[in-house]
Amino acid sequence: MSNLDNAIREALSAEDAAFLARFEEEGKFIEAMGTFRGQSGLLNVFAAIITFAMFGAFLYCAWNAFNAEAVRDTVLWSAGAVIAMLAVAMLKMYFWMEINRNATLREVKRLELQIARFAASRTAP
């Protein structure tokens, strides 16, 4: 937390400070669970299910690649394992982008509140 954040907190009333406390940074687990709320929550649930399914497909393909007797089968099962892990990696990046989007929106809302409070204090008699 910076000195600017501390100065802003000191300048706010108790009510404003309590309201801003709702937008404080949360733990990583809570931020990750936050991706399942909101407009795209159902899509994110579906993406999480697909992520676990792709990881299961990776395990299945890797197991069969190690147990294959022919070289052709080993190569095909290994290709399936690589494709499944690429899908898992892409979905993981999608979730990190969602977490980043939520954090950015939270900061924008904090700034909007601070600007509105500042404008109200400048126009008040």
MMTF fields as JSON, N, C-alpha, C and O atoms, coordinates in Angstrom:
{
  "mmtfVersion": "1.0.0",
  "mmtfProducer": "UNKNOWN",
  "numBonds": 499,
  "numAtoms": 500,
  "numGroups": 125,
  "numChains": 1,
  "numModels": 1,
  "chainsPerModel": [1],
  "groupsPerChain": [125],
  "chainIdList": ["A"],
  "bondAtomList": [4, 2, 8, 6, 12, 10, 16, 14, 20, 18, 24, 22, 28, 26, 32, 30, 36, 34, 40, 38, 44, 42, 48, 46, 52, 50, 56, 54, 60, 58, 64, 62, 68, 66, 72, 70, 76, 74, 80, 78, 84, 82, 88, 86, 92, 90, 96, 94, 100, 98, 104, 102, 108, 106, 112, 110, 116, 114, 120, 118, 124, 122, 128, 126, 132, 130, 136, 134, 140, 138, 144, 142, 148, 146, 152, 150, 156, 154, 160, 158, 164, 162, 168, 166, 172, 170, 176, 174, 180, 178, 184, 182, 188, 186, 192, 190, 196, 194, 200, 198, 204, 202, 208, 206, 212, 210, 216, 214, 220, 218, 224, 222, 228, 226, 232, 230, 236, 234, 240, 238, 244, 242, 248, 246, 252, 250, 256, 254, 260, 258, 264, 262, 268, 266, 272, 270, 276, 274, 280, 278, 284, 282, 288, 286, 292, 290, 296, 294, 300, 298, 304, 302, 308, 306, 312, 310, 316, 314, 320, 318, 324, 322, 328, 326, 332, 330, 336, 334, 340, 338, 344, 342, 348, 346, 352, 350, 356, 354, 360, 358, 364, 362, 368, 366, 372, 370, 376, 374, 380, 378, 384, 382, 388, 386, 392, 390, 396, 394, 400, 398, 404, 402, 408, 406, 412, 410, 416, 414, 420, 418, 424, 422, 428, 426, 432, 430, 436, 434, 440, 438, 444, 442, 448, 446, 452, 450, 456, 454, 460, 458, 464, 462, 468, 466, 472, 470, 476, 474, 480, 478, 484, 482, 488, 486, 492, 490, 496, 494],
  "bondOrderList": [1, 1, 1, 1, 1, 1, 1, 1, 1, 1, 1, 1, 1, 1, 1, 1, 1, 1, 1, 1, 1, 1, 1, 1, 1, 1, 1, 1, 1, 1, 1, 1, 1, 1, 1, 1, 1, 1, 1, 1, 1, 1, 1, 1, 1, 1, 1, 1, 1, 1, 1, 1, 1, 1, 1, 1, 1, 1, 1, 1, 1, 1, 1, 1, 1, 1, 1, 1, 1, 1, 1, 1, 1, 1, 1, 1, 1, 1, 1, 1, 1, 1, 1, 1, 1, 1, 1, 1, 1, 1, 1, 1, 1, 1, 1, 1, 1, 1, 1, 1, 1, 1, 1, 1, 1, 1, 1, 1, 1, 1, 1, 1, 1, 1, 1, 1, 1, 1, 1, 1, 1, 1, 1, 1],
  "groupList": [{"groupName": "MET", "atomNameList": ["N", "CA", "C", "O"], "elementList": ["N", "C", "C", "O"], "formalChargeList": [0, 0, 0, 0], "bondAtomList": [1, 0, 2, 1, 3, 2], "bondOrderList": [1, 1, 2], "singleLetterCode": "M", "chemCompType": "L-PEPTIDE LINKING"}, {"groupName": "SER", "atomNameList": ["N", "CA", "C", "O"], "elementList": ["N", "C", "C", "O"], "formalChargeList": [0, 0, 0, 0], "bondAtomList": [1, 0, 2, 1, 3, 2], "bondOrderList": [1, 1, 2], "singleLetterCode": "S", "chemCompType": "L-PEPTIDE LINKING"}, {"groupName": "ASN", "atomNameList": ["N", "CA", "C", "O"], "elementList": ["N", "C", "C", "O"], "formalChargeList": [0, 0, 0, 0], "bondAtomList": [1, 0, 2, 1, 3, 2], "bondOrderList": [1, 1, 2], "singleLetterCode": "N", "chemCompType": "L-PEPTIDE LINKING"}, {"groupName": "LEU", "atomNameList": ["N", "CA", "C", "O"], "elementList": ["N", "C", "C", "O"], "formalChargeList": [0, 0, 0, 0], "bondAtomList": [1, 0, 2, 1, 3, 2], "bondOrderList": [1, 1, 2], "singleLetterCode": "L", "chemCompType": "L-PEPTIDE LINKING"}, {"groupName": "ASP", "atomNameList": ["N", "CA", "C", "O"], "elementList": ["N", "C", "C", "O"], "formalChargeList": [0, 0, 0, 0], "bondAtomList": [1, 0, 2, 1, 3, 2], "bondOrderList": [1, 1, 2], "singleLetterCode": "D", "chemCompType": "L-PEPTIDE LINKING"}, {"groupName": "ALA", "atomNameList": ["N", "CA", "C", "O"], "elementList": ["N", "C", "C", "O"], "formalChargeList": [0, 0, 0, 0], "bondAtomList": [1, 0, 2, 1, 3, 2], "bondOrderList": [1, 1, 2], "singleLetterCode": "A", "chemCompType": "L-PEPTIDE LINKING"}, {"groupName": "ILE", "atomNameList": ["N", "CA", "C", "O"], "elementList": ["N", "C", "C", "O"], "formalChargeList": [0, 0, 0, 0], "bondAtomList": [1, 0, 2, 1, 3, 2], "bondOrderList": [1, 1, 2], "singleLetterCode": "I", "chemCompType": "L-PEPTIDE LINKING"}, {"groupName": "ARG", "atomNameList": ["N", "CA", "C", "O"], "elementList": ["N", "C", "C", "O"], "formalChargeList": [0, 0, 0, 0], "bondAtomList": [1, 0, 2, 1, 3, 2], "bondOrderList": [1, 1, 2], "singleLetterCode": "R", "chemCompType": "L-PEPTIDE LINKING"}, {"groupName": "GLU", "atomNameList": ["N", "CA", "C", "O"], "elementList": ["N", "C", "C", "O"], "formalChargeList": [0, 0, 0, 0], "bondAtomList": [1, 0, 2, 1, 3, 2], "bondOrderList": [1, 1, 2], "singleLetterCode": "E", "chemCompType": "L-PEPTIDE LINKING"}, {"groupName": "PHE", "atomNameList": ["N", "CA", "C", "O"], "elementList": ["N", "C", "C", "O"], "formalChargeList": [0, 0, 0, 0], "bondAtomList": [1, 0, 2, 1, 3, 2], "bondOrderList": [1, 1, 2], "singleLetterCode": "F", "chemCompType": "L-PEPTIDE LINKING"}, {"groupName": "GLY", "atomNameList": ["N", "CA", "C", "O"], "elementList": ["N", "C", "C", "O"], "formalChargeList": [0, 0, 0, 0], "bondAtomList": [1, 0, 2, 1, 3, 2], "bondOrderList": [1, 1, 2], "singleLetterCode": "G", "chemCompType": "PEPTIDE LINKING"}, {"groupName": "LYS", "atomNameList": ["N", "CA", "C", "O"], "elementList": ["N", "C", "C", "O"], "formalChargeList": [0, 0, 0, 0], "bondAtomList": [1, 0, 2, 1, 3, 2], "bondOrderList": [1, 1, 2], "singleLetterCode": "K", "chemCompType": "L-PEPTIDE LINKING"}, {"groupName": "THR", "atomNameList": ["N", "CA", "C", "O"], "elementList": ["N", "C", "C", "O"], "formalChargeList": [0, 0, 0, 0], "bondAtomList": [1, 0, 2, 1, 3, 2], "bondOrderList": [1, 1, 2], "singleLetterCode": "T", "chemCompType": "L-PEPTIDE LINKING"}, {"groupName": "GLN", "atomNameList": ["N", "CA", "C", "O"], "elementList": ["N", "C", "C", "O"], "formalChargeList": [0, 0, 0, 0], "bondAtomList": [1, 0, 2, 1, 3, 2], "bondOrderList": [1, 1, 2], "singleLetterCode": "Q", "chemCompType": "L-PEPTIDE LINKING"}, {"groupName": "VAL", "atomNameList": ["N", "CA", "C", "O"], "elementList": ["N", "C", "C", "O"], "formalChargeList": [0, 0, 0, 0], "bondAtomList": [1, 0, 2, 1, 3, 2], "bondOrderList": [1, 1, 2], "singleLetterCode": "V", "chemCompType": "L-PEPTIDE LINKING"}, {"groupName": "TYR", "atomNameList": ["N", "CA", "C", "O"], "elementList": ["N", "C", "C", "O"], "formalChargeList": [0, 0, 0, 0], "bondAtomList": [1, 0, 2, 1, 3, 2], "bondOrderList": [1, 1, 2], "singleLetterCode": "Y", "chemCompType": "L-PEPTIDE LINKING"}, {"groupName": "CYS", "atomNameList": ["N", "CA", "C", "O"], "elementList": ["N", "C", "C", "O"], "formalChargeList": [0, 0, 0, 0], "bondAtomList": [1, 0, 2, 1, 3, 2], "bondOrderList": [1, 1, 2], "singleLetterCode": "C", "chemCompType": "L-PEPTIDE LINKING"}, {"groupName": "TRP", "atomNameList": ["N", "CA", "C", "O"], "elementList": ["N", "C", "C", "O"], "formalChargeList": [0, 0, 0, 0], "bondAtomList": [1, 0, 2, 1, 3, 2], "bondOrderList": [1, 1, 2], "singleLetterCode": "W", "chemCompType": "L-PEPTIDE LINKING"}, {"groupName": "PRO", "atomNameList": ["N", "CA", "C", "O"], "elementList": ["N", "C", "C", "O"], "formalChargeList": [0, 0, 0, 0], "bondAtomList": [1, 0, 2, 1, 3, 2], "bondOrderList": [1, 1, 2], "singleLetterCode": "P", "chemCompType": "L-PEPTIDE LINKING"}],
  "groupTypeList": [0, 1, 2, 3, 4, 2, 5, 6, 7, 8, 5, 3, 1, 5, 8, 4, 5, 5, 9, 3, 5, 7, 9, 8, 8, 8, 10, 11, 9, 6, 8, 5, 0, 10, 12, 9, 7, 10, 13, 1, 10, 3, 3, 2, 14, 9, 5, 5, 6, 6, 12, 9, 5, 0, 9, 10, 5, 9, 3, 15, 16, 5, 17, 2, 5, 9, 2, 5, 8, 5, 14, 7, 4, 12, 14, 3, 17, 1, 5, 10, 5, 14, 6, 5, 0, 3, 5, 14, 5, 0, 3, 11, 0, 15, 9, 17, 0, 8, 6, 2, 7, 2, 5, 12, 3, 7, 8, 14, 11, 7, 3, 8, 3, 13, 6, 5, 7, 9, 5, 5, 1, 7, 12, 5, 18],
  "groupIdList": [1, 2, 3, 4, 5, 6, 7, 8, 9, 10, 11, 12, 13, 14, 15, 16, 17, 18, 19, 20, 21, 22, 23, 24, 25, 26, 27, 28, 29, 30, 31, 32, 33, 34, 35, 36, 37, 38, 39, 40, 41, 42, 43, 44, 45, 46, 47, 48, 49, 50, 51, 52, 53, 54, 55, 56, 57, 58, 59, 60, 61, 62, 63, 64, 65, 66, 67, 68, 69, 70, 71, 72, 73, 74, 75, 76, 77, 78, 79, 80, 81, 82, 83, 84, 85, 86, 87, 88, 89, 90, 91, 92, 93, 94, 95, 96, 97, 98, 99, 100, 101, 102, 103, 104, 105, 106, 107, 108, 109, 110, 111, 112, 113, 114, 115, 116, 117, 118, 119, 120, 121, 122, 123, 124, 125],
  "secStructList": [7, 7, 2, 2, 2, 2, 2, 2, 2, 2, 2, 1, 7, 2, 2, 2, 2, 2, 2, 2, 2, 6, 6, 1, 7, 7, 7, 2, 2, 2, 2, 2, 2, 2, 6, 6, 1, 1, 6, 6, 2, 2, 2, 2, 2, 2, 2, 2, 2, 2, 2, 2, 2, 2, 2, 2, 2, 2, 2, 2, 2, 2, 2, 2, 2, 2, 2, 7, 1, 1, 2, 2, 2, 2, 2, 2, 2, 2, 2, 2, 2, 2, 2, 2, 2, 2, 2, 2, 2, 2, 2, 2, 2, 2, 2, 2, 2, 2, 2, 2, 2, 2, 2, 2, 2, 2, 2, 2, 2, 2, 2, 2, 2, 2, 2, 2, 2, 2, 2, 2, 2, 2, 2, 7, 7],
  "xCoordList": [0.847, 0.0, 0.898, 1.88, 0.571, 1.417, 0.994, -0.032, 1.808, 1.487, 0.231, -0.547, 0.035, -1.159, -2.417, -3.403, -2.381, -3.526, -3.808, -4.964, -2.765, -2.95, -3.527, -4.389, -3.066, -3.585, -5.056, -5.842, -5.42, -6.825, -7.69, -8.778, -7.226, -8.001, -8.206, -9.275, -7.181, -7.295, -8.273, -8.935, -8.372, -9.248, -10.713, -11.604, -10.971, -12.343, -13.057, -12.438, -14.352, -15.159, -15.21, -14.779, -15.729, -15.822, -16.723, -16.443, -17.798, -18.718, -18.033, -18.168, -17.297, -16.584, -15.491, -15.291, -14.792, -13.733, -14.301, -13.693, -15.473, -16.104, -16.531, -16.421, -17.017, -17.432, -16.23, -16.297, -15.131, -13.925, -13.3, -12.63, -13.52, -12.953, -13.499, -12.85, -14.7, -15.268, -14.459, -14.518, -13.701, -12.947, -11.481, -10.68, -11.122, -9.731, -9.326, -10.168, -8.021, -7.505, -7.78, -7.585, -8.236, -8.591, -7.474, -6.53, -7.591, -6.629, -6.798, -7.825, -5.802, -5.829, -6.96, -7.577, -7.236, -8.321, -9.667, -10.495, -9.885, -11.152, -11.266, -12.351, -10.149, -10.171, -10.494, -11.248, -9.93, -10.211, -11.677, -12.299, -12.229, -13.64, -14.545, -15.69, -14.037, -14.797, -15.065, -15.974, -14.291, -14.527, -15.817, -16.334, -16.341, -17.57, -18.823, -19.928, -18.661, -19.793, -19.911, -18.976, -21.044, -21.218, -21.793, -22.336, -21.656, -22.263, -21.687, -22.428, -20.387, -19.766, -19.501, -18.661, -20.205, -19.986, -20.282, -19.518, -21.385, -21.751, -20.741, -20.393, -20.274, -19.248, -17.965, -17.301, -17.614, -16.401, -16.537, -15.56, -17.731, -17.959, -17.759, -17.117, -18.316, -18.152, -16.675, -16.201, -15.946, -14.518, -13.734, -12.788, -14.122, -13.438, -13.675, -12.764, -14.905, -15.209, -14.399, -13.857, -14.321, -13.537, -12.054, -11.355, -11.574, -10.172, -9.875, -8.875, -10.737, -10.523, -10.67, -9.951, -11.599, -11.769, -10.526, -10.089, -9.968, -8.76, -7.567, -6.718, -7.5, -6.421, -6.596, -5.621, -7.836, -8.1, -7.729, -7.174, -8.036, -7.663, -6.143, -5.612, -5.449, -3.986, -3.464, -2.6, -3.987, -3.532, -3.797, -2.955, -4.975, -5.338, -4.395, -3.901, -4.149, -3.269, -1.834, -1.161, -1.36, 0.004, 0.159, 1.161, -0.828, -0.781, -0.711, 0.097, -1.568, -1.574, -0.311, 0.127, 0.292, 1.539, 2.663, 3.481, 2.704, 3.756, 3.518, 4.462, 2.27, 1.959, 1.793, 1.517, 1.956, 1.802, 2.977, 4.112, 2.659, 3.709, 4.332, 5.522, 3.542, 4.07, 4.482, 3.922, 5.476, 5.974, 4.88, 4.725, 4.122, 3.048, 2.018, 1.573, 1.65, 0.687, 1.247, 0.525, 2.525, 3.158, 3.124, 2.825, 3.431, 3.429, 2.015, 1.836, 1.019, -0.357, -0.87, -1.488, -0.61, -1.042, -0.305, -0.887, 0.983, 1.759, 1.226, 1.17, 0.838, 0.254, -1.054, -1.324, -1.853, -3.081, -2.795, -3.511, -1.746, -1.376, -0.918, -1.265, -0.143, 0.33, -0.844, -0.907, -1.763, -2.928, -3.784, -4.265, -3.968, -4.763, -4.091, -4.773, -2.78, -2.091, -2.096, -2.128, -2.063, -2.187, -3.56, -3.679, -4.591, -5.938, -6.005, -6.611, -5.388, -5.368, -4.63, -5.081, -3.505, -2.726, -3.52, -3.495, -4.218, -5.006, -6.15, -6.43, -6.803, -7.891, -7.369, -8.041, -6.19, -5.591, -5.273, -5.498, -4.752, -4.491, -5.787, -5.816, -6.858, -8.161, -8.601, -9.079, -8.441, -8.829, -7.968, -8.481, -6.667, -5.821, -6.235, -6.181, -6.646, -7.126, -8.427, -8.636, -9.3, -10.54, -10.249, -10.873, -9.307, -8.925, -8.355, -8.669, -7.522, -6.946, -8.039, -7.992, -9.016, -10.116, -10.907, -11.26, -11.184, -11.918, -11.136, -11.718, -9.829, -9.006, -8.974, -9.026, -8.889, -8.887, -10.217, -10.242, -11.318, -12.629, -12.78, -13.369, -12.247, -12.315, -11.559, -12.036, -10.396, -9.619, -10.317, -10.3, -10.926, -11.648, -12.823, -13.095, -13.516, -14.629, -14.138, -14.796, -12.996, -12.423, -12.112, -12.396, -11.521, -11.201, -12.463, -12.507, -13.484, -14.743, -15.329, -15.81, -15.284, -15.803, -14.998, -15.57, -13.697, -12.864, -13.103, -13.148, -13.257, -13.521, -14.891, -15.041, -15.882, -17.227, -17.216, -17.845, -16.514, -16.434, -15.699, -16.082, -14.643, -13.896, -14.747, -14.754, -15.46, -16.314, -17.425, -17.772, -17.98, -19.048, -18.506, -19.202, -17.294, -16.736, -16.38, -16.384, -16.075, -15.708, -16.947, -16.866, -18.099, -19.31, -20.18, -21.1, -19.895, -20.717, -20.408, -19.252, -21.45, -21.213, -20.518, -20.253],
  "yCoordList": [-1.161, 0.0, 1.232, 1.286, 2.203, 3.381, 4.491, 4.403, 5.528, 6.689, 7.381, 7.923, 7.362, 7.971, 7.266, 7.917, 5.945, 5.185, 5.558, 5.727, 5.683, 6.061, 7.458, 7.695, 8.392, 9.759, 9.801, 10.544, 9.013, 8.961, 8.401, 8.919, 7.346, 6.751, 7.736, 7.787, 8.496, 9.463, 10.58, 11.113, 10.938, 12.024, 11.594, 12.444, 10.31, 9.824, 9.759, 9.632, 9.848, 9.661, 8.169, 7.341, 7.835, 6.431, 5.651, 4.494, 6.281, 5.615, 5.328, 4.237, 6.312, 6.125, 5.07, 4.252, 5.096, 4.112, 2.704, 1.764, 2.544, 1.228, 0.771, -0.41, 1.701, 1.346, 0.943, -0.026, 1.682, 1.351, 0.03, -0.638, -0.344, -1.596, -2.798, -3.843, -2.662, -3.764, -4.041, -5.146, -3.053, -3.202, -3.511, -3.451, -3.84, -4.16, -5.432, -6.238, -5.589, -6.768, -8.004, -8.007, -9.047, -10.286, -11.299, -11.057, -12.417, -13.491, -14.122, -13.941, -14.852, -15.456, -16.467, -16.557, -17.222, -18.211, -17.516, -17.943, -16.441, -15.712, -15.044, -15.002, -14.516, -13.931, -14.981, -14.712, -16.174, -17.245, -17.662, -17.9, -17.752, -18.102, -16.976, -17.224, -15.752, -14.626, -14.721, -14.062, -15.529, -15.688, -16.445, -16.396, -17.14, -17.916, -17.113, -17.656, -15.817, -14.935, -13.974, -13.824, -13.332, -12.299, -12.84, -13.943, -12.03, -12.362, -13.624, -14.429, -13.804, -14.956, -16.104, -16.961, -16.129, -17.171, -18.567, -19.5, -18.712, -20.029, -20.505, -21.685, -19.577, -19.912, -20.353, -21.283, -19.697, -20.058, -21.407, -22.15, -21.733, -23.066, -24.122, -25.147, -23.857, -24.78, -24.917, -26.023, -23.796, -23.843, -24.63, -25.341, -24.507, -25.275, -26.771, -27.578, -27.133, -28.551, -29.075, -30.178, -28.275, -28.677, -28.785, -29.663, -27.898, -27.964, -29.288, -29.94, -29.685, -30.962, -32.142, -33.133, -32.039, -33.109, -33.227, -34.333, -32.097, -32.111, -32.662, -33.347, -32.365, -32.942, -34.458, -35.207, -34.902, -36.344, -36.976, -38.075, -36.282, -36.791, -36.865, -37.801, -35.878, -35.915, -37.144, -37.858, -37.388, -38.553, -39.856, -40.754, -39.947, -41.143, -41.326, -42.427, -40.241, -40.331, -40.641, -41.44, -40.019, -40.275, -41.724, -42.373, -42.216, -43.614, -44.562, -45.49, -44.316, -45.179, -45.007, -45.959, -43.811, -43.605, -44.434, -45.005, -44.499, -45.294, -46.795, -47.582, -47.19, -48.613, -49.097, -50.277, -48.214, -48.615, -49.489, -49.31, -50.443, -51.359, -50.91, -51.13, -50.283, -49.824, -48.356, -47.587, -47.989, -46.617, -45.671, -44.577, -46.077, -45.234, -44.916, -43.775, -45.916, -45.706, -44.775, -43.93, -44.925, -44.057, -42.605, -41.7, -42.396, -41.035, -40.454, -39.295, -41.228, -40.727, -40.415, -39.375, -41.326, -41.062, -39.863, -39.079, -39.724, -38.577, -37.276, -36.259, -37.298, -36.107, -35.735, -34.555, -36.727, -36.464, -35.853, -34.957, -36.343, -35.806, -34.351, -33.516, -34.054, -32.682, -31.749, -30.649, -32.177, -31.354, -31.108, -29.996, -32.138, -31.981, -31.006, -30.188, -31.079, -30.153, -28.733, -27.777, -28.576, -27.237, -26.653, -25.464, -27.484, -27.012, -26.593, -25.572, -27.372, -27.02, -25.698, -24.846, -25.526, -24.294, -23.086, -22.026, -23.233, -22.118, -21.758, -20.578, -22.751, -22.468, -21.853, -21.016, -22.255, -21.65, -20.184, -19.34, -19.871, -18.47, -17.682, -16.515, -18.302, -17.636, -17.254, -16.141, -18.174, -17.877, -16.772, -15.933, -16.754, -15.683, -14.338, -13.315, -14.337, -13.089, -12.636, -11.437, -13.565, -13.216, -12.626, -11.646, -13.22, -12.702, -11.291, -10.403, -11.089, -9.766, -8.759, -7.611, -9.177, -8.29, -7.879, -6.709, -8.827, -8.504, -7.54, -6.628, -7.729, -6.834, -5.43, -4.434, -5.358, -4.057, -3.346, -2.144, -4.07, -3.468, -2.96, -1.903, -3.716, -3.294, -1.97, -1.078, -1.849, -0.615, 0.55, 1.67, 0.305, 1.366, 1.847, 3.046, 0.92, 1.308, 2.139, 3.097, 1.777, 2.581, 3.985, 4.958, 4.098, 5.417, 6.226, 7.426, 5.571, 6.275, 6.821, 7.953, 6.015, 6.456, 7.638, 8.608, 7.56, 8.648, 9.929, 11.013, 9.82, 11.004, 11.589, 12.808, 10.729, 11.216, 11.905, 12.949, 11.337, 11.956, 13.291, 14.256, 13.336, 14.579, 15.651, 16.807, 15.264, 16.228, 16.731, 17.911, 15.835, 16.235, 17.203, 18.137, 16.986, 17.876, 19.243, 20.238, 19.305, 20.57, 21.41, 22.638, 20.755, 21.504, 21.785, 22.6, 21.116, 21.341, 22.718, 23.142, 23.429, 24.766, 24.719, 25.764],
  "zCoordList": [0.0, 0.0, 0.0, 0.741, -0.815, -0.966, -0.014, 0.661, 0.02, 0.841, 0.334, 1.119, -0.991, -1.569, -1.07, -0.726, -1.031, -0.518, 0.938, 1.327, 1.727, 3.138, 3.263, 4.109, 2.431, 2.472, 2.075, 2.663, 1.088, 0.658, 1.77, 2.024, 2.443, 3.53, 4.691, 5.299, 4.976, 6.056, 5.718, 6.608, 4.44, 4.018, 3.938, 3.95, 3.858, 3.712, 5.056, 6.113, 4.98, 6.185, 6.508, 5.705, 7.665, 8.077, 7.122, 6.806, 6.666, 5.733, 4.402, 3.848, 3.894, 2.629, 2.762, 1.864, 3.881, 4.104, 4.176, 3.663, 4.813, 4.883, 3.495, 3.167, 2.682, 1.324, 0.479, -0.278, 0.605, -0.16, 0.284, -0.503, 1.542, 2.041, 1.289, 1.237, 0.697, -0.087, -1.338, -1.878, -1.809, -3.048, -2.819, -3.752, -1.594, -1.296, -2.031, -2.426, -2.203, -2.884, -2.037, -0.822, -2.71, -2.022, -2.228, -2.98, -1.561, -1.752, -3.123, -3.776, -3.548, -4.887, -5.034, -6.095, -3.984, -4.079, -4.246, -5.051, -3.482, -3.579, -4.941, -5.52, -5.462, -6.797, -7.85, -8.786, -7.704, -8.67, -8.608, -9.644, -7.409, -7.278, -7.787, -8.164, -7.799, -8.311, -9.8, -10.305, -10.514, -11.947, -12.223, -13.339, -11.226, -11.419, -11.098, -11.114, -10.806, -10.572, -11.736, -12.523, -11.845, -12.854, -14.152, -14.207, -15.194, -16.476, -17.1, -17.664, -17.008, -17.657, -16.687, -16.958, -15.567, -14.567, -15.081, -14.831, -15.796, -16.322, -17.368, -17.413, -18.208, -19.192, -18.501, -18.96, -17.407, -16.679, -15.989, -15.888, -15.514, -14.943, -16.024, -15.796, -17.201, -18.321, -18.693, -18.952, -18.721, -19.051, -18.004, -18.342, -16.738, -15.683, -15.858, -15.676, -16.213, -16.446, -17.628, -17.577, -18.693, -19.862, -19.505, -20.012, -18.637, -18.224, -17.527, -17.83, -16.597, -15.91, -16.862, -16.741, -17.807, -18.795, -19.682, -20.001, -20.073, -20.909, -20.135, -20.705, -18.844, -18.043, -17.936, -17.997, -17.778, -17.772, -19.1, -19.136, -20.201, -21.527, -21.661, -22.259, -21.106, -21.126, -20.387, -20.897, -19.188, -18.429, -19.185, -19.209, -19.799, -20.558, -21.749, -21.992, -22.49, -23.655, -23.24, -23.892, -22.165, -21.704, -21.251, -21.551, -20.535, -20.08, -21.276, -21.301, -22.262, -23.452, -24.276, -24.922, -24.275, -25.016, -24.402, -25.123, -23.084, -22.435, -22.558, -22.492, -22.736, -22.834, -24.266, -24.481, -25.257, -26.657, -27.076, -26.634, -27.948, -28.398, -29.706, -29.933, -30.573, -31.855, -31.756, -30.976, -32.568, -32.56, -33.042, -32.498, -34.054, -34.589, -33.499, -33.37, -32.731, -31.65, -30.581, -30.051, -30.264, -29.282, -29.746, -28.968, -31.017, -31.562, -31.539, -31.165, -31.929, -31.948, -30.543, -30.316, -29.601, -28.228, -27.631, -26.881, -27.971, -27.485, -28.08, -27.389, -29.343, -29.963, -29.263, -29.036, -28.926, -28.187, -26.816, -26.369, -26.151, -24.845, -24.964, -24.128, -26.0, -26.211, -26.496, -25.949, -27.341, -27.676, -26.43, -26.213, -25.623, -24.404, -23.436, -22.82, -23.293, -22.397, -22.945, -22.17, -24.261, -24.849, -24.533, -24.237, -24.594, -24.252, -22.79, -22.464, -21.909, -20.486, -20.287, -19.522, -20.969, -20.831, -21.34, -20.714, -22.457, -22.985, -22.046, -21.835, -21.489, -20.555, -19.267, -18.663, -18.844, -17.657, -17.918, -17.051, -19.106, -19.447, -19.502, -19.113, -19.979, -20.012, -18.598, -18.374, -17.648, -16.272, -15.668, -14.926, -15.972, -15.458, -16.051, -15.369, -17.314, -17.912, -17.26, -17.077, -16.909, -16.209, -14.831, -14.425, -14.12, -12.805, -12.955, -12.163, -13.967, -14.214, -14.577, -14.135, -15.374, -15.746, -14.509, -14.358, -13.63, -12.399, -11.519, -10.933, -11.42, -10.61, -11.222, -10.501, -12.533, -13.205, -13.012, -12.749, -13.139, -12.919, -11.492, -11.263, -10.532, -9.139, -8.948, -8.247, -9.564, -9.437, -10.133, -9.622, -11.282, -11.983, -11.135, -11.07, -10.489, -9.616, -8.434, -8.027, -7.892, -6.796, -7.268, -6.568, -8.467, -9.002, -9.28, -9.009, -9.819, -10.069, -8.77, -8.723, -7.731, -6.437, -5.906, -5.41, -6.008, -5.511, -6.301, -5.719, -7.604, -8.424, -8.09, -7.995, -7.912, -7.566, -6.206, -6.038, -5.243, -3.919, -3.985, -3.323, -4.788, -4.931, -5.607, -5.182, -6.656, -7.361, -6.448, -6.477, -5.639, -4.71, -3.651, -3.252, -3.207, -2.183, -2.76, -2.034, -4.047, -4.685, -5.003, -5.045, -5.227, -5.579, -4.366, -4.432, -3.262, -2.058, -1.481, -1.472, -0.991, -0.426, 0.917, 1.512]
}
